[in-house]
Amino acid sequence: MADHPGADAASISAALRWPLVVVEQLLSDLEQQGMIAPPTRH
């Protein structure tokens, strides 16, 4: 497993990237439904 040091960083970045995408998707869906107010737009 230590043969590819870059693979760990890539897997970690990928593992951290998909929850962010899911959270952003959920937030956008909630904004469209009017459940929450957009934090940037008033």
PQR file with spaces between the fields and no chain letter, atoms N, CA, C, O and H, PARSE charges and radii, in Angstrom:
ATOM       1  N    MET     1       0.833   -1.206    0.000 -0.4000 1.5000
ATOM       2  CA   MET     1       0.000    0.000    0.000 -0.0000 2.0000
ATOM       3  C    MET     1       0.864    1.252    0.000  0.5500 1.7000
ATOM       4  O    MET     1       0.420    2.319   -0.422 -0.5500 1.4000
ATOM       5  N    ALA     2       2.098    1.121    0.473 -0.4000 1.5000
ATOM       6  CA   ALA     2       2.997    2.271    0.555 -0.0000 2.0000
ATOM       7  C    ALA     2       3.754    2.474   -0.757  0.5500 1.7000
ATOM       8  O    ALA     2       4.595    3.366   -0.864 -0.5500 1.4000
ATOM       9  H    ALA     2       2.459    0.253    0.816  0.4000 1.0000
ATOM      10  N    ASP     3       3.451    1.645   -1.749 -0.4000 1.5000
ATOM      11  CA   ASP     3       4.145    1.764   -3.028 -0.0000 2.0000
ATOM      12  C    ASP     3       3.717    3.023   -3.773  0.5500 1.7000
ATOM      13  O    ASP     3       4.498    3.596   -4.532 -0.5500 1.4000
ATOM      14  H    ASP     3       2.768    0.920   -1.663  0.4000 1.0000
ATOM      15  N    HIS     4       2.481    3.450   -3.555 -0.4000 1.5000
ATOM      16  CA   HIS     4       1.961    4.626   -4.249 -0.0000 2.0000
ATOM      17  C    HIS     4       1.524    5.676   -3.228  0.5500 1.7000
ATOM      18  O    HIS     4       0.369    5.677   -2.801 -0.5500 1.4000
ATOM      19  H    HIS     4       1.846    2.984   -2.938  0.4000 1.0000
ATOM      20  N    PRO     5       2.434    6.569   -2.833 -0.5600 1.5000
ATOM      21  CA   PRO     5       2.097    7.588   -1.826  0.2800 2.0000
ATOM      22  C    PRO     5       1.050    8.570   -2.336  0.5500 1.7000
ATOM      23  O    PRO     5       0.286    9.131   -1.550 -0.5500 1.4000
ATOM      24  N    GLY     6       1.015    8.781   -3.655 -0.4000 1.5000
ATOM      25  CA   GLY     6       0.065    9.730   -4.213 -0.0000 2.0000
ATOM      26  C    GLY     6      -1.357    9.179   -4.223  0.5500 1.7000
ATOM      27  O    GLY     6      -2.324    9.939   -4.271 -0.5500 1.4000
ATOM      28  H    GLY     6       1.636    8.326   -4.293  0.4000 1.0000
ATOM      29  N    ALA     7      -1.480    7.844   -4.177 -0.4000 1.5000
ATOM      30  CA   ALA     7      -2.810    7.239   -4.224 -0.0000 2.0000
ATOM      31  C    ALA     7      -3.591    7.583   -2.960  0.5500 1.7000
ATOM      32  O    ALA     7      -4.805    7.784   -3.010 -0.5500 1.4000
ATOM      33  H    ALA     7      -0.694    7.227   -4.138  0.4000 1.0000
ATOM      34  N    ASP     8      -2.895    7.651   -1.829 -0.4000 1.5000
ATOM      35  CA   ASP     8      -3.585    7.971   -0.573 -0.0000 2.0000
ATOM      36  C    ASP     8      -4.153    9.384   -0.626  0.5500 1.7000
ATOM      37  O    ASP     8      -5.297    9.616   -0.234 -0.5500 1.4000
ATOM      38  H    ASP     8      -1.910    7.488   -1.788  0.4000 1.0000
ATOM      39  N    ALA     9      -3.356   10.316   -1.108 -0.4000 1.5000
ATOM      40  CA   ALA     9      -3.814   11.704   -1.183 -0.0000 2.0000
ATOM      41  C    ALA     9      -4.982   11.815   -2.163  0.5500 1.7000
ATOM      42  O    ALA     9      -5.932   12.561   -1.923 -0.5500 1.4000
ATOM      43  H    ALA     9      -2.427   10.127   -1.426  0.4000 1.0000
ATOM      44  N    ALA    10      -4.909   11.080   -3.253 -0.4000 1.5000
ATOM      45  CA   ALA    10      -5.978   11.133   -4.253 -0.0000 2.0000
ATOM      46  C    ALA    10      -7.261   10.541   -3.686  0.5500 1.7000
ATOM      47  O    ALA    10      -8.347   11.086   -3.886 -0.5500 1.4000
ATOM      48  H    ALA    10      -4.137   10.475   -3.448  0.4000 1.0000
ATOM      49  N    SER    11      -7.130    9.418   -2.975 -0.4000 1.5000
ATOM      50  CA   SER    11      -8.324    8.784   -2.408 -0.0000 2.0000
ATOM      51  C    SER    11      -8.929    9.654   -1.319  0.5500 1.7000
ATOM      52  O    SER    11     -10.150    9.739   -1.185 -0.5500 1.4000
ATOM      53  H    SER    11      -6.248    8.976   -2.812  0.4000 1.0000
ATOM      54  N    ILE    12      -8.057   10.305   -0.533 -0.4000 1.5000
ATOM      55  CA   ILE    12      -8.545   11.186    0.534 -0.0000 2.0000
ATOM      56  C    ILE    12      -9.260   12.389   -0.066  0.5500 1.7000
ATOM      57  O    ILE    12     -10.336   12.768    0.399 -0.5500 1.4000
ATOM      58  H    ILE    12      -7.065   10.235   -0.641  0.4000 1.0000
ATOM      59  N    SER    13      -8.678   12.985   -1.082 -0.4000 1.5000
ATOM      60  CA   SER    13      -9.300   14.155   -1.711 -0.0000 2.0000
ATOM      61  C    SER    13     -10.624   13.759   -2.358  0.5500 1.7000
ATOM      62  O    SER    13     -11.591   14.519   -2.319 -0.5500 1.4000
ATOM      63  H    SER    13      -7.804   12.678   -1.460  0.4000 1.0000
ATOM      64  N    ALA    14     -10.665   12.566   -2.953 -0.4000 1.5000
ATOM      65  CA   ALA    14     -11.903   12.092   -3.570 -0.0000 2.0000
ATOM      66  C    ALA    14     -12.952   11.824   -2.498  0.5500 1.7000
ATOM      67  O    ALA    14     -14.128   12.133   -2.685 -0.5500 1.4000
ATOM      68  H    ALA    14      -9.879   11.949   -2.984  0.4000 1.0000
ATOM      69  N    ALA    15     -12.529   11.253   -1.380 -0.4000 1.5000
ATOM      70  CA   ALA    15     -13.458   10.945   -0.291 -0.0000 2.0000
ATOM      71  C    ALA    15     -14.000   12.224    0.332  0.5500 1.7000
ATOM      72  O    ALA    15     -15.128   12.253    0.824 -0.5500 1.4000
ATOM      73  H    ALA    15     -11.573   11.002   -1.228  0.4000 1.0000
ATOM      74  N    LEU    16     -13.191   13.286    0.308 -0.4000 1.5000
ATOM      75  CA   LEU    16     -13.645   14.561    0.869 -0.0000 2.0000
ATOM      76  C    LEU    16     -14.456   15.356   -0.147  0.5500 1.7000
ATOM      77  O    LEU    16     -15.238   16.233    0.218 -0.5500 1.4000
ATOM      78  H    LEU    16     -12.275   13.263   -0.092  0.4000 1.0000
ATOM      79  N    ARG    17     -14.261   15.041   -1.423 -0.4000 1.5000
ATOM      80  CA   ARG    17     -14.922   15.829   -2.464 -0.0000 2.0000
ATOM      81  C    ARG    17     -16.388   15.432   -2.609  0.5500 1.7000
ATOM      82  O    ARG    17     -17.242   16.307   -2.761 -0.5500 1.4000
ATOM      83  H    ARG    17     -13.625   14.328   -1.719  0.4000 1.0000
ATOM      84  N    TRP    18     -16.703   14.137   -2.566 -0.4000 1.5000
ATOM      85  CA   TRP    18     -18.091   13.749   -2.839 -0.0000 2.0000
ATOM      86  C    TRP    18     -19.069   14.188   -1.761  0.5500 1.7000
ATOM      87  O    TRP    18     -20.199   14.537   -2.103 -0.5500 1.4000
ATOM      88  H    TRP    18     -16.010   13.427   -2.443  0.4000 1.0000
ATOM      89  N    PRO    19     -18.703   14.194   -0.455 -0.5600 1.5000
ATOM      90  CA   PRO    19     -19.663   14.725    0.532  0.2800 2.0000
ATOM      91  C    PRO    19     -19.941   16.205    0.297  0.5500 1.7000
ATOM      92  O    PRO    19     -21.063   16.666    0.508 -0.5500 1.4000
ATOM      93  N    LEU    20     -18.934   16.950   -0.135 -0.4000 1.5000
ATOM      94  CA   LEU    20     -19.136   18.377   -0.408 -0.0000 2.0000
ATOM      95  C    LEU    20     -20.117   18.556   -1.559  0.5500 1.7000
ATOM      96  O    LEU    20     -20.972   19.440   -1.525 -0.5500 1.4000
ATOM      97  H    LEU    20     -18.023   16.575   -0.307  0.4000 1.0000
ATOM      98  N    VAL    21     -19.990   17.720   -2.568 -0.4000 1.5000
ATOM      99  CA   VAL    21     -20.899   17.799   -3.716 -0.0000 2.0000
ATOM     100  C    VAL    21     -22.318   17.462   -3.283  0.5500 1.7000
ATOM     101  O    VAL    21     -23.279   18.100   -3.712 -0.5500 1.4000
ATOM     102  H    VAL    21     -19.295   17.001   -2.596  0.4000 1.0000
ATOM     103  N    VAL    22     -22.440   16.441   -2.418 -0.4000 1.5000
ATOM     104  CA   VAL    22     -23.764   16.031   -1.932 -0.0000 2.0000
ATOM     105  C    VAL    22     -24.385   17.136   -1.089  0.5500 1.7000
ATOM     106  O    VAL    22     -25.573   17.433   -1.218 -0.5500 1.4000
ATOM     107  H    VAL    22     -21.659   15.923   -2.069  0.4000 1.0000
ATOM     108  N    VAL    23     -23.569   17.748   -0.221 -0.4000 1.5000
ATOM     109  CA   VAL    23     -24.079   18.821    0.639 -0.0000 2.0000
ATOM     110  C    VAL    23     -24.525   20.011   -0.202  0.5500 1.7000
ATOM     111  O    VAL    23     -25.582   20.591    0.046 -0.5500 1.4000
ATOM     112  H    VAL    23     -22.605   17.507   -0.117  0.4000 1.0000
ATOM     113  N    GLU    24     -23.718   20.372   -1.196 -0.4000 1.5000
ATOM     114  CA   GLU    24     -24.081   21.502   -2.055 -0.0000 2.0000
ATOM     115  C    GLU    24     -25.366   21.193   -2.825  0.5500 1.7000
ATOM     116  O    GLU    24     -26.207   22.069   -3.024 -0.5500 1.4000
ATOM     117  H    GLU    24     -22.859   19.901   -1.397  0.4000 1.0000
ATOM     118  N    GLN    25     -25.505   19.944   -3.253 -0.4000 1.5000
ATOM     119  CA   GLN    25     -26.716   19.553   -3.978 -0.0000 2.0000
ATOM     120  C    GLN    25     -27.935   19.661   -3.076  0.5500 1.7000
ATOM     121  O    GLN    25     -28.986   20.150   -3.490 -0.5500 1.4000
ATOM     122  H    GLN    25     -24.821   19.232   -3.092  0.4000 1.0000
ATOM     123  N    LEU    26     -27.783   19.196   -1.826 -0.4000 1.5000
ATOM     124  CA   LEU    26     -28.900   19.256   -0.879 -0.0000 2.0000
ATOM     125  C    LEU    26     -29.257   20.704   -0.565  0.5500 1.7000
ATOM     126  O    LEU    26     -30.435   21.051   -0.477 -0.5500 1.4000
ATOM     127  H    LEU    26     -26.929   18.799   -1.490  0.4000 1.0000
ATOM     128  N    LEU    27     -28.247   21.547   -0.395 -0.4000 1.5000
ATOM     129  CA   LEU    27     -28.503   22.954   -0.087 -0.0000 2.0000
ATOM     130  C    LEU    27     -29.224   23.636   -1.243  0.5500 1.7000
ATOM     131  O    LEU    27     -30.150   24.420   -1.029 -0.5500 1.4000
ATOM     132  H    LEU    27     -27.290   21.265   -0.466  0.4000 1.0000
ATOM     133  N    SER    28     -28.805   23.341   -2.445 -0.4000 1.5000
ATOM     134  CA   SER    28     -29.447   23.953   -3.612 -0.0000 2.0000
ATOM     135  C    SER    28     -30.893   23.478   -3.719  0.5500 1.7000
ATOM     136  O    SER    28     -31.779   24.253   -4.078 -0.5500 1.4000
ATOM     137  H    SER    28     -28.053   22.705   -2.618  0.4000 1.0000
ATOM     138  N    ASP    29     -31.128   22.210   -3.409 -0.4000 1.5000
ATOM     139  CA   ASP    29     -32.496   21.683   -3.462 -0.0000 2.0000
ATOM     140  C    ASP    29     -33.361   22.349   -2.410  0.5500 1.7000
ATOM     141  O    ASP    29     -34.518   22.676   -2.673 -0.5500 1.4000
ATOM     142  H    ASP    29     -30.408   21.580   -3.117  0.4000 1.0000
ATOM     143  N    LEU    30     -32.810   22.556   -1.215 -0.4000 1.5000
ATOM     144  CA   LEU    30     -33.574   23.193   -0.142 -0.0000 2.0000
ATOM     145  C    LEU    30     -33.884   24.640   -0.499  0.5500 1.7000
ATOM     146  O    LEU    30     -34.971   25.138   -0.205 -0.5500 1.4000
ATOM     147  H    LEU    30     -31.870   22.291   -1.001  0.4000 1.0000
ATOM     148  N    GLU    31     -32.930   25.314   -1.132 -0.4000 1.5000
ATOM     149  CA   GLU    31     -33.150   26.707   -1.523 -0.0000 2.0000
ATOM     150  C    GLU    31     -34.264   26.784   -2.562  0.5500 1.7000
ATOM     151  O    GLU    31     -35.090   27.696   -2.528 -0.5500 1.4000
ATOM     152  H    GLU    31     -32.047   24.910   -1.370  0.4000 1.0000
ATOM     153  N    GLN    32     -34.283   25.824   -3.486 -0.4000 1.5000
ATOM     154  CA   GLN    32     -35.314   25.826   -4.525 -0.0000 2.0000
ATOM     155  C    GLN    32     -36.684   25.556   -3.907  0.5500 1.7000
ATOM     156  O    GLN    32     -37.692   26.076   -4.385 -0.5500 1.4000
ATOM     157  H    GLN    32     -33.612   25.083   -3.514  0.4000 1.0000
ATOM     158  N    GLN    33     -36.727   24.751   -2.855 -0.4000 1.5000
ATOM     159  CA   GLN    33     -37.994   24.426   -2.207 -0.0000 2.0000
ATOM     160  C    GLN    33     -38.435   25.535   -1.258  0.5500 1.7000
ATOM     161  O    GLN    33     -39.577   25.554   -0.800 -0.5500 1.4000
ATOM     162  H    GLN    33     -35.908   24.328   -2.467  0.4000 1.0000
ATOM     163  N    GLY    34     -37.512   26.466   -0.967 -0.4000 1.5000
ATOM     164  CA   GLY    34     -37.862   27.576   -0.094 -0.0000 2.0000
ATOM     165  C    GLY    34     -37.788   27.202    1.377  0.5500 1.7000
ATOM     166  O    GLY    34     -38.325   27.913    2.226 -0.5500 1.4000
ATOM     167  H    GLY    34     -36.585   26.451   -1.339  0.4000 1.0000
ATOM     168  N    MET    35     -37.120   26.078    1.688 -0.4000 1.5000
ATOM     169  CA   MET    35     -37.013   25.649    3.081 -0.0000 2.0000
ATOM     170  C    MET    35     -36.073   26.559    3.851  0.5500 1.7000
ATOM     171  O    MET    35     -36.323   26.894    5.009 -0.5500 1.4000
ATOM     172  H    MET    35     -36.684   25.500    0.998  0.4000 1.0000
ATOM     173  N    ILE    36     -34.976   26.958    3.187 -0.4000 1.5000
ATOM     174  CA   ILE    36     -34.010   27.840    3.833 -0.0000 2.0000
ATOM     175  C    ILE    36     -33.730   29.026    2.929  0.5500 1.7000
ATOM     176  O    ILE    36     -33.925   28.951    1.716 -0.5500 1.4000
ATOM     177  H    ILE    36     -34.773   26.685    2.247  0.4000 1.0000
ATOM     178  N    ALA    37     -33.274   30.117    3.519 -0.4000 1.5000
ATOM     179  CA   ALA    37     -32.949   31.301    2.729 -0.0000 2.0000
ATOM     180  C    ALA    37     -31.488   31.233    2.292  0.5500 1.7000
ATOM     181  O    ALA    37     -30.625   30.863    3.087 -0.5500 1.4000
ATOM     182  H    ALA    37     -33.115   30.178    4.504  0.4000 1.0000
ATOM     183  N    PRO    38     -31.204   31.582    1.053 -0.5600 1.5000
ATOM     184  CA   PRO    38     -29.819   31.620    0.571  0.2800 2.0000
ATOM     185  C    PRO    38     -28.991   32.575    1.414  0.5500 1.7000
ATOM     186  O    PRO    38     -29.402   33.718    1.612 -0.5500 1.4000
ATOM     187  N    PRO    39     -27.845   32.151    1.914 -0.5600 1.5000
ATOM     188  CA   PRO    39     -27.039   32.978    2.818  0.2800 2.0000
ATOM     189  C    PRO    39     -26.416   34.186    2.132  0.5500 1.7000
ATOM     190  O    PRO    39     -26.131   35.191    2.783 -0.5500 1.4000
ATOM     191  N    THR    40     -26.200   34.094    0.814 -0.4000 1.5000
ATOM     192  CA   THR    40     -25.508   35.174    0.108 -0.0000 2.0000
ATOM     193  C    THR    40     -26.490   36.179   -0.467  0.5500 1.7000
ATOM     194  O    THR    40     -26.197   37.374   -0.514 -0.5500 1.4000
ATOM     195  H    THR    40     -26.431   33.278    0.285  0.4000 1.0000
ATOM     196  N    ARG    41     -27.660   35.708   -0.907 -0.4000 1.5000
ATOM     197  CA   ARG    41     -28.632   36.593   -1.538 -0.0000 2.0000
ATOM     198  C    ARG    41     -29.717   36.984   -0.557  0.5500 1.7000
ATOM     199  O    ARG    41     -30.185   36.153    0.221 -0.5500 1.4000
ATOM     200  H    ARG    41     -27.898   34.738   -0.868  0.4000 1.0000
ATOM     201  N    HIS    42     -30.123   38.259   -0.589 -0.4000 1.5000
ATOM     202  CA   HIS    42     -31.177   38.738    0.318 -0.0000 2.0000
ATOM     203  C    HIS    42     -32.328   39.291   -0.506  0.5500 1.7000
ATOM     204  O    HIS    42     -33.324   39.748    0.055 -0.5500 1.4000
ATOM     205  H    HIS    42     -29.743   38.934   -1.221  0.4000 1.0000
